[in-house]
């Protein structure tokens, strides 16, 4: 194989993040011989079957779609083999068994939302912001047995502005990642790209941050923390799954917050409000101001709208 135009590609992905790469490859003339995505799932109040974002795009553009329930299913493996792909591309899909990722002669390339080997795992975008990083990036790499450990192909750095949320970084990263994957394929299919083992970039004296799967407990705000750390948690979990706390025994989801450092005399976790323009909670070294929120059972709204309709159980005299 001497060029990208001759390369037969199978694309694997499910959410909107993956659509950006599939769209970029398709519109730039890549030969997509198959698209593998998740099976349709019941969703909404009526629990009607819902198609993945990748499936919708593939069908709209006449691409061949495969939706295996089990990736080791013999029928699926036969279908995959019959497509005679040279290489497989994986973006935001599930873990692949070796029989799948090792099937094409050129193997399988993954796009990951971090500068590997940092932030290996399921939620790299979120954890980079939660940890207060000023920079992250995207990486293309060859899949192998252990998750996110394969040889690196290309990377591109992305600065993280101090007010960025995970949602904003996600939207920027999916476009940068799409271009990086195309660039990777161009070089890879013309045999001009030399993979770099991740071990070559790992410094044994430095701890490499990981990006484990987010849980409900991840978003539970600990007010015995520094104010900036709390705001970074809010940013890193916005708009989903969101950081949260309790306000008068009701769950309060927080989408946007800022902080003001000051010497504190109040206990941590105490809230104050003027009933009109601000709601703030005491942290270890300052106040965290809530700007965008959703009270349990209510719609998401800005702080002024929330305070117009909310009545504190004990009034505001003692706040």
PyMOL commands that set and color helices and strands:
alter all, ss='L'
color gray80, all
select helices_A, chain A and resi 4-6+16-27+53-60+74-82+98-101+124-130+166-189+198-201+216-219+227-236+303-309
alter helices_A, ss='H'
color red, helices_A
select strands_A, chain A and resi 8-13+31-36+41-43+48-50+65-66+87-91+108-112+120-121+135-142+152-159+210-211+243-247+250-261+271-273+279-282+286-295+300-302
alter strands_A, ss='S'
color yellow, strands_A
deselect
rebuild
show_as cartoon
